[in-house]
């Protein structure tokens, strides 16, 4: 009897256990599924405020779902460096301030598809051992940094190894402590397909700095009163710069060790100093300058090793030297440009040049147009003899307004002897193009 009863008891216990186990499993799975469905909805938007349930961006980023939004209410937030590791949107409401307390970077983005908008970054603090930035994006794609303000931030916006990012309508104001204690306003390194548009940058070492950047589009920016360059880029090929204003910077704009650069509709203004230029082209090839304005610079355009440079439709007005061509610059072409009110229109340190001038307007031209076709009938030689003497002996510039210099210029026009024979405009325009 015992052998018959025991197996039946075991079978009844096993069946009950299986039923209970299945019911529990159903409850667990249902709870998990419900939690998964509820989480994105609950954390799609997280609000940060000084007196609310979430008071730090770090806590908000911990709670928000991937692809969600963090709304930051007005106030001042002081917390350790904030790190973004998932795609989110950070949006300021009422221009909240993220304060670095002069001690640390403020925000680091290490994820794709992140947007930072409407925030004010302040007081990063100078560092001599790191490129400390208010907002740094590293190894990310498709970031957007728009409509923010940066005050006293050492480096303002720093992008490293990014692709497809946009930096738009930001205002960056440096602390103006000096070049050695300032970082760059917008700094890019080893990046591609980046748009820098409609930003305002002042008081930094370099307003905009590129190194190893390719296929960037830089337009509508104003970079002024920076300690060194309004724009400084090196080893950055296939980039476009259009409709920007670079004014009153320590040394103007420098383009170095680069090829296939297009600069269109920009303004290079009020860059004065013994080593200042509106635009310096150094060791570059196949650059195009179109419809730019060079106004009130010590040197409007300085070309040193700029091969196959094409300059068309530009205006050079009120500069010390409008164009300075070093002997290392070869194969260039200047057509349809206007030269007005410059102390020296063209200067060079070589008697042999392959740079051609044609169809430019020169206000110093004293030729005639008998057939009235708008083209001068005799060539114009834009290199003054006195500019050659100044290039060899700079203190001679003190004689600029003397009668002796006027006599030199008249003699050189009649019997050209010391100025480059090849550097002449055979078809000078009789009237300005603009």
PyMOL commands that set and color helices and strands:
alter all, ss='L'
color gray80, all
select helices_A, chain A and resi 2-43+57-63+179-181+385-392+394-399+403-414
alter helices_A, ss='H'
color red, helices_A
select strands_A, chain A and resi 45-48+69-73+76-77+82-84+89-93+97-99+107-109+115-117+120-122+133-138+144-146+149-151+155-160+166-168+171-173+186-192+195-197+200-202+206-214+217-219+222-224+229-234+240-242+245-247+252-259+262-264+267-269+279-285+288-290+293-295+299-307+310-312+315-317+321-325+333-335+338-340+344-348+356-358+361-362
alter strands_A, ss='S'
color yellow, strands_A
deselect
rebuild
show_as cartoon
